[in-house]
Structure formats: C-alpha cells, structure tokens
Amino acid sequence: MELLSTSHDELILNPGLIQPHGLLLALSTQLEILKVSNNSQDYLGKLPEELLGQPLSYLLDASQLEAIAQCLQQDSEVVNYLKLSICTSAGEQYFDGFVHRTTDAVILELESTHSQAKVNFLNLHTLVKGAIAKLKRTTNLIEFLQLAAVEVRRITGYDRVMVYQFDHQGAGMVIAEAKQEEFSPYLGLHYPATDIPEQARELYRRGLLRFIPDLNAQPVELMPTTDVTPVDLSLSVLRSVHPCCVEFHQNMGVAAIMVISLIQDQKLWGLISCHHQTPKFVPYEVRAGCELLGQIVSSELANKVIQEEVDYKARLESLRSGVVESISQADNFRDALVQPEPRLLGVVGATGAAVCLDREITLVGATPDIENVRSLIDWADTQVKDNIFYTDSLPKLYPEARSCKDTASGLLLLRISKLRHYYILWFRPEVIRTVNWAGNPDESIQVHSDGSITLCPRKSFAQWQEIVQLTSEPWKQCELDSALSLRNAIVGIVLKKAEELAKINLELERSNHELASFAYAASHDLKEPLRGIYNYSTILLEDYAPVLDEDGIEFLQTIVSLSVRMETLINGLLRLSQLGQAELHLQATDLNELLNQVINVFHASRQQANLDIRINRPLPTIQCDPVLVSEVFSNLIANAFKYNDKAEQWVEIGYLDKEDTGNLPPSPRHMLQRREPPQRSGSPPPLSPSSCSQSPPIFYVQDNGIGIPPHHYQTIFKLFKRLHSQEKYGGGTGAGLAIAKKIIERHGGRIWVESTVGEGSTFYLTLE
C-alpha cells in the first residue's frame, strides 16, 4: 500500500526522484538526453554532465534506436520492454529497458541485468501456466482469490501476499492472504480510504505492477537540478516512493513491496499486495509473469463477479417483470403492486416497503408505522430533488429515524409522481457489525488548528475494533437500477392507461349522447300511438260498454291501465334523456324560496292533512339550475311520504356544515364524527368538520319511512329499478331517483343514502 498525502499531489506524478536500482533518461521527441538520474556513473561509467545534450545514439546502436522508435508508435499509456546493451569503460553492460511517452518527453529506464538469460524462462512459464490452470478450476470467488495469493507467493517468494478489495468509498479489506506461518494474519482487516488515497489508486489503475525492492534505499535525483521543468513519472517503473509510504511500511516492518493491480471494467477492483521484511529484488521476467497472472486474475475475477451479479440481476429482473405484468393487467394498481408481498421486497432486496398513492400508505413486511413513514416522505420532499434517494444510514441523515432503526436504518425511496404523491419506499434493518481495522484509522488524519487536514502514516497496525451501528447493508447498483426500471415501467403504464381511459371516456360520451338521442326520439314517437290506444279504449268503454260482456269490459280497462302505466314509464325515460341533452341554467338560488314553492305544489297535489315537512333553519343560497333542483327535492319528498307506513309522517330538510355540528340531526352528526370511510362500494368518503369547512354544503332529506336495506343503497338510483311490487306504496315507476341522481351529477354533485329499515332514511346530496 502506498500512502500519499493529498497536500502533495504533485509529488505523486513528478517526485523528481527515482529508486536507485535503475537509471532514468528523459529524452526529447528527437531522442536527445534532457535529464538523467544522478547515478549514471554507477551504471554507465559516465557522469550526468557527459550525457546531457547528447543524442541517444551516444549510448545505443542503430538497431536499438530503431526498436525504441517502434515502441514510441504504441499507445502512450503502454510501457514497452526491451533488452538493451551499452558499451561502457567496464565493457558491454546488459539492461532491462522500459520506454514510454509522456505528453512532451520520452522516458527510458534501465535496470541492470548481469546476463540476457538470468531467469529460467521455462520454469517461470511452467509456474505461471500451472497457476492459471489451477485458478480456472476454482468456482468460488474467495477460493479463487486465496489461490491467487498462494500462487503469487510461490512464484515471487515474498513473505506475505494479500488480496485487498476496495469498497465503493475507497476503503478496503484483506479478503485473501498467503504468508509465513509465524506472521500474524491480516486477513479480514479493514483499511481506511486514506491509506491509499484516490490519486494513488489512480496510479495503480494505470500501471498494473508497482515494484519497490528497497523502501529504505536513498532515492536518486534527476539532473540537472537547475531545470525545474517537471518530468511526468506517473508511469515510470523506477518512480521514487513518497516518504509517507516509506514510513507507513517501515511502521509495519516491511522493507520491500510489489503490488499487482486487479482491474474490473476499467476500474481498480483491488490489489495483490506483496510484502517482504528485507530488501528483495525480483527480476523483470518474474515481475512480468506476475503481471500476466494479475491480468488473468482480473479477467477471471470479472467473470466470477459478473456471474454472481448476473445471477442476482436476473432474479431482480424476474421479480420486477412480475410486478410490471401485474400492474399492467390489473384494475387495482395498489393491489397489483403489493401482492404478493415477497415480490415487491425482492425487487430491491429489502425487508420492508411502503407504497404511498395519493397519500394513502400501504405497508409491506417490516416497516416503521404509517405516521413515521408519512413524516419520512414529508422530510424527503424537502431534502431530495431526484426521483431516487438511498442511504444505508438513514438515522445519520434523519435523526427521527433512530426510533425505527430496527426496520429502517437503510432507505431506498422511489418517487413516481410528486404531484400525485406516489412513492415507493424500501427499508432495511440495522446491521450491527464489528469491523477489525488494521490500526485506528483516525490516526491517518491530522487536523490542524486552521482546519486543514493532512494525511500521515499510522504507526500502529494492531487490530482496532469498531462497532458500526445505525447502518444497514448497503444498496447495490443493480438494486438501484432495478428500482429505477420499475419506476420507468410504472410511469409508462400509467400514461398508457390514462390514454386508454381518455379514449374510453370519449367513446362513452359519444355512445351516451347517441343513446340519449335515441331514447328521446323513441319515447317521443311512442307517446302518440300510446295516446291513441288510450283514447280509443276509453271511447269503447264509454260508448260501447252496454254491448260488451264483462270480460270485454275488463280487457278494455286493462288496456287503459297498461297504457297509462306505459305512458308514465315513457315520460320518465323522456325526462331522463332530456336531462342529458339540455344545458344547465345556473343562477344564484335561494333554496328557502325554492323549497317553499316545492312544498306548496306538493300540498296542493295531495289532500292529506298530516304531511309534516320540517326545515329547522334557513337554507343557504347556492348556484344551481332552480328548475332541476326543484325536481330533485320534489322527488325526494314524494318518495319520503310514499314509502312511509307511520301514522305521523314527517320529512326534515336541512344541510351540514362545520359551524353547525352541534345542531345536526342524529344521523348526520354521526357521520361527521366518523373517522373511517364506509366500506360499501360507491359510498362517499367520510365526513368530518374539516372536510365540511372546505366543501360545499351537504343537504339532506330525512324521513321516518319504511327504510331501505343496505344492499339496495345503489340499486335505488338505477332507472326503472323498484324495490316493491307495483301494487304496493302507490306503484312507483323507478325513474324518480334516477332522474334526481342525473340532475345532481349534471351539477357536479353526489347523492347517497343512509337508512335503517323500519326507522327511516336520509338522502344526502351535494351541488358543487
């Protein structure tokens, strides 16, 4: 691990120093020596001053220059390897050469090698080939990485080889280790992100192998020192080691390191880190073999990690597809979303969920209570701008969540529509973990009096435990993707259904108009022949009764009765069709005057003296069509007396509002105090003082009649639907309440009934 201070970023790329086990030449693009490390005398027998300004041909022959020129045609991020030889005063010297381009220079690095065939290539090839074969046979990821550590140690001979994995924050953990038996294990230890800062991780991503044979070796400066032009050494094989890195490893008792990068999807996934207690030089051929092994591990690692992720993603996709299919086919969006419960939870791997549609919340699995969920949504609305929000430590962001940490330490919130208040929230419980750190991670950070922060090497690597609380398992990217995909699908389905509904409504509107026109024409045309049947039957009864027998007279009387009955039905149908076509003539209407007229007509048409119609307080003035609303009250009052078997019949007319709750009749007051909505289909929402204050008045017509069974509450408003035989209660047509409902709906209002059989009924109505 290479610790570097963020306050010295420049030193990472351009330290101006190299390790002393090699020689560095910085060349111009014309291969003229611009800088050289101050150890040229040791390797070439020439002082830097003798080399500066010289062409590279001063050292290398034409064939070697041609090889270097070909290397420079490669990608600038590639470090090329060459075998080179240079004639010196001590004779011909052999070097491992490394050449690459920077933005404005060519870097040539030389490592001395005593012969061209020092390493047994056949043996090395066999070792690497055998390691690769073993790695390919493993199926388990941890087993695979453990074997990789063992094989790297076997090839290189380091004291300790560890496989180190980074998390999404840059911190890491040792997940595999091969070491000498007497060493204490590092397996399972965590390292903070500050141990390997982002800049250092980027260098590991670009260069696949970092080799430092002697951390205690004195670095060598580049000459001339008077030239302050920095040399980019980010890809340099010999780049010097930052002092913090040196101290860090000295504190660990390490003298030599080699690090092999593990790359997945062009990102640094982890490292194979090799430690040795004494200086250790590894020939380039062995390092190259390890680099190749690292690339194989990266490739196989990707396959194994990807396979695990693919399997999990496939499971998420399957569950999500099930949800999408259900909500695309079901009429009830909420039920399709939450049933079956495990499917909704599995979409993102949660243990609880809350579905909020139009502020109505449905809970699934282990969740906070509804009030806490509602408060959480309100908080998120003020804090979250995106359609998705997630955290694995909700109590740290939202302190109120501490009380429900057992169910909601982790939150994934999906906003489907802020306007409609559509949300899906998934929860995960607190997972208390004991994290074993390689020393106190806080020691890596030094905060100064001015607030600035400096990273510094830790001096202790004794195991240090931290108890992590108020934190859940983190959300994976594939889980977040699954949630977003579900949102997109829901939005698409909702839009599609909205379009289909609009088309259906348009078609229904057209059909209703045609039916109304047909009903009007048919009923109008039927009235004339019906009237003729009635008239001729009456004439026969009046003028020809003496010549008819009793059966003939009875038949004619039946015809007259049936024609009257049919005309009544046709009149109802005609009236209903007229309501669908006629325009409303809205005007401010004093309901007191309107009802007085209705009651006067009602009394005039009925001779009973015991009709008691009560209006306990003045009614308000409202905007309505007075003619049609008169018909509504007339129908309701007529029904109230028609279906009444009491000796003393009465009808009470009034209205509800917040200010008058104390004076309400028993049944309406009961409704105002009710908190839960009626469960019958088609019933209105519950009334409450607050709702009354914001809504138009609710009028009621209450009687002490025979009452209506609950299962007929909706039936009574259908056309020509009667609850009693024609002979009972005066023989209604079943059109009155249908007409009243139609009129009220034309005003944008509603009508419903509450009733107790044997005690009476109360019809409620609103006129928006």
C-alpha positions in Angstrom: 0.0 0.0 0.0 1.3 3.4 -1.0 0.3 6.2 1.3 0.4 9.6 -0.3 -0.7 13.0 1.1 -3.3 14.9 -0.8 -1.5 18.1 0.0 1.4 16.9 -2.1 -0.4 15.6 -5.2 2.3 16.9 -7.5 4.9 14.7 -5.8 2.8 11.7 -6.8 3.3 12.3 -10.5 6.6 14.3 -10.5 8.6 13.5 -7.5 11.9 14.4 -9.3 13.4 11.3 -7.8 13.8 7.7 -8.8 14.7 4.5 -7.0 18.4 3.7 -7.1 18.1 0.2 -8.6 18.0 1.6 -12.1 18.8 4.6 -14.4 16.4 7.0 -15.9 16.8 9.1 -19.1 14.3 11.8 -20.0 14.6 12.4 -23.8 13.2 14.9 -26.2 11.0 13.6 -29.0 14.1 13.7 -31.1 15.7 11.4 -28.5 18.1 14.0 -27.2 19.0 13.5 -23.5 17.4 16.3 -21.5 17.6 14.8 -18.0 19.4 11.9 -16.5 19.4 10.4 -13.0 22.4 11.2 -10.8 23.6 7.6 -10.8 24.7 7.3 -14.4 28.3 6.9 -13.2 27.3 3.7 -11.4 25.7 2.1 -14.4 27.4 3.6 -17.5 30.6 5.0 -16.1 29.7 8.4 -17.3 28.7 11.5 -15.3 25.4 13.2 -16.0 27.2 16.2 -17.4 28.7 13.9 -20.1 25.3 12.7 -21.2 23.1 15.8 -21.0 22.5 17.2 -24.5 23.8 14.1 -26.2 21.7 12.2 -28.7 20.6 8.7 -27.5 22.8 7.3 -30.3 25.7 8.3 -27.9 24.7 5.2 -25.9 22.8 2.9 -28.2 23.4 1.5 -31.6 21.2 1.9 -34.6 19.2 -1.3 -34.2 18.4 -0.5 -30.6 17.3 3.1 -31.6 15.1 1.6 -34.3 13.5 -0.7 -31.7 12.8 2.3 -29.4 11.4 4.3 -32.3 8.9 1.4 -33.0 8.0 1.3 -29.3 7.1 5.0 -29.4 4.5 4.3 -32.0 2.5 2.4 -29.3 -0.2 3.9 -27.1 1.3 6.4 -24.7 -0.2 4.5 -21.7 1.9 1.5 -22.6 5.3 0.9 -21.0 7.4 -1.1 -23.5 10.1 -3.6 -22.6 13.4 -4.0 -24.4 16.6 -5.9 -23.8 19.4 -3.4 -24.3 23.2 -3.4 -24.1 25.5 -0.4 -23.7 29.3 -0.3 -24.2 30.9 1.3 -21.1 34.5 1.6 -19.9 33.9 -1.6 -18.0 32.8 -3.4 -21.1 29.4 -4.2 -22.5 26.6 -3.9 -19.9 23.1 -5.5 -20.2 20.0 -3.8 -19.2 16.2 -4.4 -19.0 14.9 -1.3 -20.8 11.5 0.3 -20.3 10.3 3.1 -22.6 7.1 5.1 -22.9 6.0 8.5 -24.0 4.6 11.3 -21.9 3.0 14.5 -23.1 6.2 16.2 -24.1 9.0 13.7 -23.4 10.3 10.1 -23.9 11.2 8.2 -20.7 13.8 5.5 -21.0 14.5 3.5 -17.8 17.3 0.9 -17.5 17.6 -1.8 -14.9 21.0 -3.6 -14.9 20.9 -7.3 -15.5 24.0 -9.4 -15.4 23.1 -11.6 -18.4 20.4 -11.9 -21.1 19.2 -15.3 -19.7 19.4 -15.0 -15.9 15.9 -16.3 -15.3 14.9 -19.8 -16.2 12.0 -18.9 -18.6 10.9 -22.5 -18.9 10.5 -22.9 -15.2 8.7 -19.5 -14.9 6.4 -20.3 -17.8 5.6 -23.6 -16.1 4.8 -21.9 -12.8 2.6 -19.3 -14.4 0.8 -21.8 -16.6 0.2 -24.1 -13.7 -1.2 -21.2 -11.6 -3.5 -20.2 -14.3 -4.8 -23.8 -14.8 -5.5 -24.0 -11.0 -7.3 -20.7 -10.9 -9.5 -21.7 -13.8 -10.7 -24.8 -11.9 -12.0 -22.8 -8.9 -15.6 -21.9 -8.7 -15.9 -19.9 -5.5 -14.7 -16.3 -5.6 -12.9 -16.3 -2.3 -11.3 -19.7 -3.0 -10.1 -18.3 -6.3 -8.5 -15.2 -4.7 -6.9 -17.2 -1.9 -5.4 -19.5 -4.6 -4.1 -16.4 -6.4 -2.4 -15.2 -3.3 -0.7 -18.6 -2.8 0.5 -18.8 -6.4 1.9 -15.3 -6.4 3.8 -16.0 -3.2 5.1 -19.3 -4.7 6.3 -17.6 -7.8 7.9 -14.5 -6.1 8.9 -15.8 -2.7 7.6 -12.8 -0.8 7.0 -13.2 3.0 3.3 -12.2 2.7 0.9 -11.8 -0.2 -2.5 -10.3 0.4 -5.5 -9.8 -1.9 -7.1 -6.5 -1.0 -10.6 -5.4 -2.2 -11.8 -1.8 -2.3 -15.3 -0.8 -1.4 -17.3 2.0 -3.1 -15.8 4.6 -0.7 -12.2 3.6 -1.4 -11.7 1.8 1.9 -10.6 -1.8 1.7 -10.4 -5.2 3.3 -7.9 -8.1 3.1 -10.0 -11.0 1.7 -7.2 -13.5 0.9 -3.7 -14.0 2.3 -0.7 -16.3 2.0 2.1 -15.8 4.5 4.8 -17.3 6.5 3.3 -19.2 9.4 4.9 -17.2 12.1 3.4 -13.9 10.9 0.3 -12.6 12.4 -2.6 -12.6 10.0 -4.0 -9.5 8.2 -6.9 -11.5 6.8 -10.2 -9.7 7.4 -8.6 -6.4 8.5 -10.1 -3.2 7.1 -8.1 -0.3 5.9 -9.4 3.3 5.6 -9.5 5.0 2.2 -6.9 7.4 3.5 -4.3 4.6 3.5 -4.4 4.5 -0.3 -5.8 7.9 -1.4 -7.6 8.4 -4.7 -4.5 9.7 -6.5 -2.6 6.6 -5.6 -5.4 4.3 -6.6 -5.5 6.1 -10.0 -1.8 5.3 -10.4 -2.5 1.7 -9.6 -5.2 1.6 -12.2 -2.9 3.0 -14.9 0.2 0.9 -14.1 -0.6 -2.7 -13.4 2.5 -3.5 -11.4 4.4 -1.4 -8.9 7.8 -2.7 -7.7 9.8 -1.2 -4.8 12.7 -3.6 -3.9 14.1 -1.5 -1.1 12.0 1.0 0.8 15.0 2.2 2.7 17.1 3.0 -0.3 18.2 6.5 -0.8 16.3 8.0 -3.9 18.3 9.5 -6.7 17.5 12.9 -8.1 17.3 13.9 -11.8 20.0 16.1 -13.3 20.3 18.9 -14.0 18.6 20.0 -10.8 18.6 23.6 -12.1 16.0 22.6 -14.7 12.7 22.9 -12.7 10.6 21.6 -15.6 8.7 18.7 -14.1 9.1 15.2 -15.6 5.9 13.2 -15.6 6.8 9.9 -13.8 3.3 8.6 -13.3 4.0 5.6 -15.5 7.7 5.3 -14.5 8.9 1.9 -13.4 11.6 3.5 -11.2 9.4 6.3 -9.8 10.5 7.1 -6.2 8.4 6.3 -3.2 6.6 9.0 -1.3 8.1 9.5 2.3 4.7 8.8 3.9 4.6 5.5 2.0 8.1 4.6 3.2 7.2 5.4 6.8 3.9 3.6 6.6 5.6 0.4 5.6 8.5 0.8 7.9 6.0 1.0 10.7 4.7 -2.3 9.5 8.2 -3.8 9.5 8.2 -4.1 5.7 11.3 -3.4 3.6 10.1 -4.3 0.1 6.8 -4.4 -1.7 5.3 -5.3 -5.0 1.7 -4.5 -5.9 -0.3 -6.0 -8.8 -3.5 -4.2 -9.8 -6.8 -6.0 -10.2 -8.9 -4.2 -12.8 -12.6 -4.8 -13.5 -14.5 -2.7 -16.1 -11.6 -0.3 -16.3 -11.9 0.4 -12.6 -9.5 -0.6 -9.8 -11.3 -3.5 -8.1 -8.4 -4.5 -5.7 -4.7 -5.2 -5.3 -2.4 -8.2 -4.9 0.0 -6.7 -2.4 3.3 -8.5 -1.7 5.4 -7.6 1.5 8.9 -8.7 2.4 10.7 -7.9 5.6 14.1 -7.4 3.9 15.0 -5.8 0.6 14.1 -8.0 -2.2 14.8 -7.6 -5.9 12.6 -9.6 -8.3 13.8 -9.9 -11.9 11.7 -8.3 -14.6 10.8 -11.7 -16.1 9.3 -12.8 -12.8 7.5 -9.5 -12.4 6.2 -9.8 -16.0 4.9 -13.3 -15.2 3.2 -11.9 -12.1 1.7 -9.0 -14.1 0.4 -11.6 -16.6 -1.0 -13.6 -13.7 -2.7 -10.4 -12.4 -4.3 -9.8 -15.7 -5.6 -13.4 -15.8 -6.9 -13.0 -12.2 -8.6 -9.7 -13.3 -10.2 -11.5 -16.3 -11.3 -14.5 -14.3 -12.3 -12.2 -11.4 -14.6 -10.3 -13.7 -16.1 -13.5 -14.9 -16.8 -14.7 -11.4 -18.0 -11.4 -10.1 -20.1 -10.8 -13.2 -21.6 -14.3 -13.0 -22.7 -13.7 -9.4 -24.0 -10.3 -10.4 -25.7 -11.7 -13.5 -27.5 -14.3 -11.4 -28.7 -11.7 -8.9 -29.7 -9.2 -11.6 -31.6 -12.0 -13.4 -33.5 -12.6 -10.2 -34.3 -8.9 -9.7 -35.4 -8.6 -13.3 -37.7 -11.6 -13.0 -39.3 -10.2 -9.9 -39.6 -6.7 -11.5 -41.1 -8.2 -14.6 -43.7 -9.9 -12.5 -44.7 -6.6 -10.8 -44.9 -4.8 -14.1 -47.0 -7.5 -15.7 -49.4 -7.4 -12.7 -49.9 -3.7 -12.7 -50.3 -3.6 -16.5 -53.2 -6.1 -16.4 -54.8 -5.3 -13.1 -57.5 -2.8 -12.4 -56.3 -2.1 -8.9 -52.8 -0.6 -9.2 -52.1 -0.8 -5.4 -53.1 -4.5 -5.0 -51.0 -5.4 -8.1 -48.0 -3.6 -6.7 -48.1 -5.1 -3.2 -49.3 -8.6 -3.8 -47.5 -10.9 -3.3 -45.5 -9.1 -0.7 -42.2 -11.0 -1.1 -42.1 -10.0 -4.8 -42.2 -6.3 -4.1 -39.5 -6.7 -1.4 -37.3 -8.8 -3.7 -37.2 -6.2 -6.4 -34.5 -4.4 -4.5 -33.7 -7.0 -1.8 -35.5 -5.1 1.0 -37.1 -6.4 4.2 -39.9 -3.9 4.2 -41.7 -1.5 1.9 -44.3 1.3 2.0 -46.4 2.2 -1.0 -47.9 5.7 -0.9 -50.5 6.5 -3.5 -52.4 9.8 -3.2 -51.2 10.0 0.5 -52.7 6.6 1.3 -50.0 4.3 2.6 -49.8 0.6 2.4 -47.1 -1.2 4.4 -45.4 -4.5 3.4 -43.1 -6.5 5.6 -41.1 -5.0 8.4 -41.5 -1.2 8.3 -41.9 1.9 10.5 -45.6 2.7 11.3 -47.7 4.8 8.9 -47.2 8.1 10.8 -43.4 7.7 10.7 -43.5 6.8 7.0 -45.6 9.8 6.3 -43.2 12.1 8.2 -40.3 10.5 6.3 -41.9 11.3 3.0 -42.5 14.9 4.0 -38.8 15.1 5.0 -37.7 13.6 1.8 -39.8 16.0 -0.2 -37.8 18.9 1.2 -34.4 17.2 1.0 -34.4 15.1 -2.1 -34.5 16.5 -5.6 -34.1 13.4 -7.6 -36.6 10.6 -8.2 -34.5 8.1 -6.3 -32.8 8.5 -3.0 -31.0 5.9 -1.0 -28.8 5.6 2.1 -27.6 2.8 4.3 -27.5 5.0 7.4 -30.8 6.9 7.4 -30.7 7.8 11.2 -27.5 9.8 10.5 -29.3 11.9 7.9 -32.7 11.9 9.5 -32.4 11.7 13.3 -36.1 10.9 13.8 -35.4 7.5 12.2 -33.3 6.4 15.2 -36.5 5.2 16.8 -37.2 2.8 13.9 -33.6 1.8 13.2 -34.6 -1.9 13.6 -36.6 -1.6 10.4 -35.3 1.4 8.6 -31.6 2.0 9.0 -31.5 1.7 5.3 -33.8 3.5 2.9 -34.4 3.4 -0.8 -37.0 6.0 -1.8 -38.5 6.0 -5.3 -40.6 9.0 -6.3 -43.0 8.1 -9.1 -45.0 11.3 -9.0 -44.5 14.2 -6.6 -47.7 15.8 -7.9 -49.9 12.8 -7.2 -47.8 11.9 -4.2 -46.9 8.5 -5.5 -43.9 6.9 -3.6 -42.4 3.5 -3.0 -40.1 3.2 0.0 -38.0 0.2 0.7 -36.4 -0.4 4.1 -33.5 -2.4 5.5 -32.9 -3.0 9.2 -29.8 -2.1 11.2 -26.9 -4.5 10.9 -24.5 -4.1 13.8 -21.1 -5.0 12.6 -17.7 -5.3 14.3 -15.1 -4.0 11.9 -11.5 -5.0 12.5 -9.2 -2.2 11.3 -5.5 -2.5 10.8 -4.9 0.1 13.5 -7.0 3.1 14.4 -8.0 4.6 11.0 -8.3 8.1 12.6 -4.6 8.1 13.1 -4.3 8.6 9.3 -5.8 12.0 9.5 -4.2 15.0 11.3 -6.4 18.1 11.7 -4.5 21.4 12.1 -5.6 24.4 14.1 -6.6 26.2 10.9 -8.9 23.3 10.0 -6.7 21.9 7.2 -6.3 18.2 7.1 -3.1 16.3 6.4 -2.8 12.6 5.8 0.0 10.9 7.7 1.3 7.4 8.2 -0.1 5.4 11.0 2.4 4.0 13.5 0.4 1.1 14.9 -1.2 -1.7 13.0 -2.5 -3.6 16.0 -6.1 -4.7 15.4 -8.5 -2.0 16.3 -12.2 -2.8 16.5 -15.0 -0.5 15.6 -18.7 -1.2 16.3 -20.8 0.1 13.4 -24.3 1.0 14.3 -27.3 2.7 12.7 -26.3 1.2 9.4 -27.9 -1.3 7.1 -26.4 -3.4 4.3 -25.6 -1.1 1.5 -27.7 -0.9 -1.6 -26.1 -2.4 -4.7 -26.1 -0.6 -8.0 -28.1 -3.3 -9.6 -30.8 -2.8 -6.9 -30.9 0.9 -7.6 -31.1 0.2 -11.4 -34.0 -2.3 -10.7 -35.9 0.4 -8.7 -35.4 3.0 -11.5 -36.5 0.5 -14.1 -39.6 -0.2 -12.1 -40.4 3.5 -11.9 -40.0 3.9 -15.7 -42.3 0.9 -16.3 -44.9 2.3 -13.9 -44.8 5.7 -15.4 -45.2 4.2 -18.9 -48.1 2.0 -17.8 -49.9 4.9 -16.0 -49.5 7.1 -19.1 -50.8 4.3 -21.4 -53.8 3.6 -19.1 -54.5 7.3 -19.0 -54.6 7.4 -22.8 -56.8 4.3 -22.9 -59.1 5.8 -20.3 -59.4 9.1 -22.2 -60.4 7.1 -25.4 -62.9 5.1 -23.5 -64.4 8.2 -21.9 -64.6 9.8 -25.3 -66.4 6.8 -26.7 -68.7 6.5 -23.8 -69.6 10.2 -24.1 -70.4 9.7 -27.8 -72.4 6.5 -27.0 -74.3 8.1 -24.2 -75.2 11.0 -26.4 -76.5 8.7 -29.1 -78.4 6.6 -26.6 -79.9 9.8 -25.1 -80.9 10.9 -28.6 -82.4 7.5 -29.4 -84.3 7.4 -26.1 -85.7 10.9 -26.6 -86.8 10.1 -30.2 -88.2 6.7 -29.3 -90.1 7.9 -26.2 -91.4 10.9 -28.1 -92.6 8.9 -31.0 -94.2 6.2 -28.8 -96.4 8.7 -26.9 -98.7 9.5 -29.9 -99.8 5.9 -30.7 -100.0 5.2 -27.0 -102.3 8.1 -26.5 -104.4 6.8 -29.4 -104.7 3.4 -27.7 -105.8 5.1 -24.5 -108.3 7.3 -26.2 -109.9 4.6 -28.3 -110.0 2.2 -25.4 -111.7 4.9 -23.3 -114.2 5.6 -26.1 -115.0 1.9 -26.3 -115.6 1.8 -22.6 -117.8 4.9 -22.6 -119.8 4.3 -25.8 -119.9 0.5 -26.3 -119.9 -0.8 -22.8 -123.6 -1.9 -23.0 -122.8 -4.2 -25.9 -119.8 -5.8 -24.3 -119.8 -8.6 -21.8 -117.9 -8.4 -18.6 -114.7 -9.9 -20.0 -114.7 -7.4 -22.8 -115.0 -4.5 -20.4 -112.3 -5.9 -18.1 -110.0 -6.3 -21.1 -110.5 -2.7 -22.2 -109.9 -1.5 -18.6 -106.7 -3.4 -18.5 -105.6 -1.8 -21.8 -106.3 1.6 -20.4 -104.4 0.8 -17.2 -101.5 -0.6 -19.1 -101.4 2.4 -21.5 -101.3 4.8 -18.5 -98.6 2.8 -17.0 -96.6 2.8 -20.2 -97.0 6.5 -20.7 -95.7 7.1 -17.2 -92.6 5.0 -18.0 -92.1 6.7 -21.3 -92.4 10.1 -19.6 -89.6 9.1 -17.2 -87.4 7.9 -20.0 -88.1 11.0 -22.0 -87.3 13.2 -19.0 -84.0 11.4 -18.3 -82.9 11.7 -21.9 -83.8 15.4 -21.9 -81.5 15.9 -18.9 -78.6 14.5 -20.8 -79.1 17.0 -23.7 -80.4 20.2 -22.1 -78.0 22.8 -20.8 -78.0 23.9 -17.2 -79.3 27.4 -16.4 -77.2 28.1 -13.4 -78.1 31.1 -11.2 -78.0 32.1 -7.6 -80.9 30.4 -6.0 -82.4 30.9 -2.5 -83.2 27.4 -1.5 -85.8 28.6 1.0 -87.9 30.1 -1.7 -87.3 27.1 -4.0 -88.4 24.7 -1.3 -91.5 26.8 -0.4 -92.6 26.5 -4.0 -92.0 22.8 -4.0 -93.8 22.3 -0.7 -96.8 24.4 -1.9 -97.1 22.4 -5.0 -96.8 19.2 -3.0 -99.5 20.2 -0.6 -101.7 21.3 -3.5 -101.4 18.0 -5.2 -102.1 15.9 -2.1 -105.1 16.3 0.3 -103.6 14.6 3.3 -103.5 16.9 6.3 -100.8 15.0 8.2 -97.9 15.8 5.9 -95.2 17.3 8.1 -92.3 18.9 6.3 -89.7 20.4 8.6 -87.0 22.9 7.8 -85.3 23.7 11.1 -83.1 26.5 10.0 -82.8 28.7 6.9 -81.1 27.1 3.9 -78.2 28.9 2.0 -78.3 30.5 -1.4 -76.4 28.4 -3.9 -75.6 28.4 -7.6 -77.8 25.9 -9.4 -80.5 25.3 -12.0 -83.6 26.1 -9.9 -86.0 24.2 -12.1 -84.0 21.0 -12.0 -83.1 21.2 -8.3 -86.9 21.7 -7.6 -87.4 18.4 -9.3 -84.8 16.8 -7.1 -86.4 17.9 -3.8 -89.9 17.1 -5.2 -88.9 13.6 -6.0 -87.2 13.1 -2.6 -90.1 14.5 -0.7 -92.6 12.5 -2.7 -90.7 9.3 -2.0 -90.3 10.1 1.6 -94.1 10.2 2.0 -94.9 7.4 -0.5 -92.7 4.8 1.3 -93.9 5.6 4.8 -96.2 3.4 6.9 -96.2 5.6 10.0 -99.3 7.2 11.4 -97.4 10.5 11.7 -95.2 11.0 8.7 -92.6 13.7 8.6 -89.8 14.9 6.4 -86.9 17.0 7.5 -84.8 19.1 5.1 -81.5 20.7 6.1 -77.8 20.9 5.5 -74.5 20.2 7.3 -71.6 22.5 7.8 -68.7 22.8 10.3 -70.2 25.6 12.3 -73.4 23.8 13.0 -72.2 20.4 14.0 -73.8 20.8 17.4 -77.2 21.2 15.9 -77.1 18.4 13.5 -79.7 15.7 13.5 -78.6 12.3 14.9 -77.7 10.5 11.7 -75.7 13.4 10.1 -73.9 14.1 13.3 -72.8 10.5 13.5 -71.4 10.8 10.0 -69.5 14.0 10.9 -67.8 12.3 13.8 -66.9 9.1 11.8 -63.2 8.6 11.1 -63.3 5.5 8.9 -64.9 5.6 5.4 -67.9 3.4 4.7 -66.8 0.2 3.1 -69.8 -0.1 0.7 -69.0 0.3 -2.9 -69.9 3.7 -4.3 -70.3 5.3 -0.9 -68.8 8.8 -0.5 -65.8 9.5 1.7 -66.3 10.1 5.4 -67.4 13.5 6.6 -65.5 15.4 9.1 -65.7 19.0 10.4 -62.6 19.9 8.4 -63.9 18.4 5.2 -67.2 20.2 5.6 -65.4 23.5 6.1 -63.7 23.2 2.7 -66.6 21.6 0.8 -70.0 22.9 -0.4 -72.9 22.3 1.9 -74.2 18.8 2.2 -78.0 18.8 2.1 -80.2 16.1 3.5 -83.7 14.9 3.2 -84.6 12.7 6.2 -87.8 10.8 6.8 -89.3 8.3 9.2 -90.4 5.9 6.5 -90.0 2.2 5.9 -86.2 2.4 5.4 -84.0 0.8 2.8 -81.9 -2.3 3.3 -78.2 -1.6 2.8 -77.8 -3.9 -0.2 -80.2 -1.7 -2.1 -78.4 1.6 -1.5 -77.1 1.7 -5.0 -79.9 -0.2 -6.7 -82.5 2.5 -5.9 -80.7 5.0 -8.2 -80.9 2.8 -11.3 -83.6 3.6 -13.9 -86.8 1.5 -13.5 -85.5 -0.4 -10.5 -88.2 -0.8 -7.9 -87.9 -2.4 -4.6 -91.5 -3.2 -4.2 -94.3 -4.6 -6.4 -96.4 -2.3 -8.5 -99.3 -2.7 -6.2 -97.5 -1.5 -3.0 -96.9 2.1 -1.9 -98.7 3.6 -4.9 -96.8 1.9 -7.7 -93.7 3.9 -8.5 -92.0 3.8 -11.9 -88.5 3.6 -10.6 -87.5 6.7 -12.5 -87.6 9.4 -9.8 -84.3 8.7 -8.0 -82.6 8.0 -11.3 -83.7 11.4 -12.5 -82.6 13.1 -9.3 -79.2 11.4 -9.5 -78.8 12.6 -13.1 -79.7 16.2 -12.2 -77.2 16.2 -9.3 -74.4 14.7 -11.4 -75.1 17.4 -14.0 -74.3 19.9 -11.2 -71.1 18.0 -10.4 -72.5 16.8 -7.1 -73.2 13.5 -5.5 -76.2 11.7 -3.8 -76.2 8.9 -1.4 -78.4 7.4 1.3 -78.1 6.2 4.9 -81.0 4.2 6.2 -82.4 2.0 8.9 -85.1 -0.4 8.0 -88.3 0.4 9.8 -87.0 3.7 11.1 -86.4 5.8 8.1 -83.9 7.1 5.5 -81.7 10.1 5.0 -80.7 11.1 1.5 -77.6 13.3 1.3 -76.7 15.4 -1.7 -74.2 18.0 -2.7 -74.3 20.5 -5.6 -70.8 21.6 -6.5 
